[in-house]
Amino acid sequence: MGLGKIYTIVNQKGGVGKTTTAINLGAYLGYYGQRVLIIDIDPQSNATSCLGIKKNEVNGGTYEVLIGAQPILTQILHNPRYKLSLLPSSPPLAGAEIELIDFHNREYILKNVLEPIKHRYDYILVDCPPSLGLLTLNGLVSAINGVLIPVQCEFLALEGLGQLTKTINLVRNALFTDLEIRGVILTMFDGRTNLANDVVREVQNHFGELVFDTIIPRSIRLAEAPSFGMPISVYAPDSSGAHAYAALAKELMISDQVQVPIIQEAT
């Protein structure tokens, strides 16, 4: 039986490494023996295309599941090589925000869909759109183990975090009293700049122990991997980005009290 941990990865700012984190954290959790499902609820379908699936060729996925047209188990794709499962996104999901407005308990649809299958997985990672609409609300309400917030180590990194924190508080008060921030992940770090180090300090001062020790570096290999449809664990396992996401997966597992197996370095 799985632990059924569900984490939602969210930041309404685009380009902060949200999907990169969902894919590569998921891939390394899988590498360390966890059963991982990634839920792509972003109409842009970045997580789907990052795993080599053309969004226009998706026959069914998140959209069909949310509107109740298909059961979730029939829509999940499995990739044994990447050690990941995926509920893909597709263009029709863009209309779901409007379609779901008339649904009963519309903010709870994803949570209800995941409830009967969460025991099949050790980790479910929900990759949200870079906005705070109804799809992201569904992601937040589903986050029974908390929210992971990627923050890029760049100017204006904290801009918008206040709004996100406010939204999380609103969701906690109105829809899901147990919602909490599980951790903040610093991404796109360039240690050569004073600015990046300043941002790290500022985020650590603001969020304290919620900030993961592992910092994800800015990496050419990480940037290249999506165009090849691969997680970094397969595309460039010896790169700095791969080592960082491997370390992040270990850090999350250890804090979740999940034993990390000793595995020889990937080749």
N, C-alpha and C positions, 0 to 999 in steps of 0.2 A: 504494500500500500504506500502511496506517495504521501509526502508531507502536505501537498496541496498548497504550497505558498504562492500567493498572488501578489506581485508587485506591479505597480503602474509607473511607467517612466513618462514624466511630464515636464514641459516648460513651454509657455506660450510664445517664447522667442524662438524663431527658427535658427538653424545653423549652429546649434550649441552642442551637437554630438549626441542627440537623443536617440535617433535610429541606430547610429554607429554603436552606441552603448547597448541598446536592446539586442542587436545582432551578435555582437562580440562577447558581451557578458553571457548571453544565452549559449553561445557556442562553447565557451570555456566551462560553463556549468555542465554542459553535456559532455565535454572532454573529461571532466572529473566524475563522470558516472551518473549524473543527475538526469532525470527524464524531464525535458524542457519543451514547453509550448510557447511560441511567440504569437501574440494576437495583434494583428495589424489593423488598428481602427482609424488609420489616417487615410483619407481619400487620395492623397498624393501617392500612396502605395510604395513608399520608399523602402520599408522593411522587406516587402515582397520582392521588389526589383533587386535589392541588395543581395538576395538569396538566389538570384538568377532566374526569377520567374517574371515573364513579361505580363504586366498588369492587364493588357488588352486581351491576353489569352487565358485569363482566369475564368473558369466556367462557373465558379461559385465560391463563396467565402464569407467574410464578415457581414456583408450587406444581406445576403440571403438568410444568414443565421439571425441577425438582429430583427428582420421583419417577419421572422417565423416561417419563411418559405422552405427552409431546409434544416434538418437536425445538424448540430455542430459536428458530430463524429463523422458525418459523410463529407464534410468540407475541409477537414484537416489534412494537410499534406505532410509527408514524412520524408526526411532526407537522412539516411543512415550515415552517409559520408560526413555530413556536417554535424551529426548527432543532435539534430533539431527537428521539431515539428512546428508547423506554421499554419495559422488560420489567415489566409491571404486577403488582401484588400483588392478592390477593383473600382473602376470609374463610377459605377452606380452608387457607391457609398457616399459620393458627394451630395446626392439628393436625400440621404437618410436623415440628415438634421431636420429637414422639413417634414418628411414622411412620418418620423417618429413622434412628432409633436402631438398627434392625436392618439398615441398609444397610452393605454393605462399603465401607470407606474413607469413612465418612459425613461426615467433616470436609472432604473433598476434592471433594464432588459439584459445587459451584458452580465451583470452579477447573477441573475437567475439562470442564464444560459450556461454559465461556468459551474454553477453549483453541483450538478450531477456528474461532471467529468473531472473535477479538480483532484480527486483521489488518484486519477490515472497518471498524474504528473507530480514531480517534486517541486518544480518551479514553473509558474506561468507568468510571463512578462508581457504587459500590455503597452504597446507603443502608440501614444496619442498624437493627434494632430497638433501643430503649433498654434493653438487657439484655445479659447475657454468655452466652447460651445457644447451642445448636447452630447456629442460623441466623447469629448473629454470628460464631461460629467459622468457618463457611464463608466469610463475608465477609473475615475476617482472613487466612485461608489463601489467598484469591484475590488479595490485595493485592500483586501482584508489584512494584508501584512504590511501595508504602508506604501508610501510614494517615494520613488527615487528621482531626484532632481539633478540633471546634468547642468553644470554651470561652466561656461567657457572662460578661460583665464585671459580675458581681454577687456578693454575699455567698455563701459556700460554693462558689464556683466551683471551687476546687481540691479540695474534698471529693469523693472518688470518682476523681479523676485518678490518685491513687496506686494504687488498685485496678485501674484500667484499664491503667496502665503495667505493673503486676504480671502482669495477664492477657496483655498483649502479649509480655512476657518468657517466660511459660509456653508460649505458642503458638510463639514463636521456638525455644525449646529442644526442644519435643516434636513439632511438626508442620511448621514452615516456618522453616528457619534464616536465611533472608534477610529475614524480616519486619522492617520498621523504621518508625519514625514519620517520615513525610514532612514534616509541618508541623502547627502549631497555629494555629487561626484564632480570633481574638478577635471575639466577636459581642455584639450588644445593648449596645453602648457608649453611655453617656450622659455626655458630657464635662462636664456641669454638676455632677456629683457627685465628691467626693473619693474615695469608695469605688471607683468605676469606674476612676479613675486608679491607685489603689492596687493593684487586681486586675491591671491591665495590667502594672505594674512587677513584681508578684509572679510572674506567668506568664512574663514575659521573663527574670527572674532564674532561674527554675526550668528553663526550656526553651531559653534562649539563642537561638542562631541558627535554631532550629527554628520560632520564631514568625514568621508572615508579617508584613511591614510594614503591609499593608493591614488596617485595623480596620473591622469592619462596625458601623455605628451602629444604635441603636434607632430604628425608623422605622415610622410609621403606615402608609405605603404598602407596606412589606414585609409588615406584618401583614395588610393588606387583600387583597393579591394572591391568596393561595390561595383565598379565598372566591369569587373570580371565575375560578378555574381557570387562572390565567396566571402565567408567570414575571414577575419585575419588569421584565425587558427589554422586555416587551410592554405590561404594565399601566401602568407609570409610569417610562418610560426617563429622565426628567429628575430623578427623585427622588434623594435622598442615598444611599438603599439601592442603587439601580441603579448609580450612579457607583462605589460601593464594590465591588460584585460585579464590575463591569467591570474595575476596577483589580486585584482579586484574580485574575481570569482571566488578565489580562496578566502579573501577577507570576508565576503558576504556569507559564505558557507560556515566559516568558523564562528562568526557572530550569530548565525542561525543554529549553532551547535550541531552542524552536519560534519561528519568526518570527511576530511579531504584525503583521498587515496594518494599514495606515493607512486608517481608515474614517471618513467624516463622521459627526458626532454623530447618533445615532438620533433620529427625530422621531416 
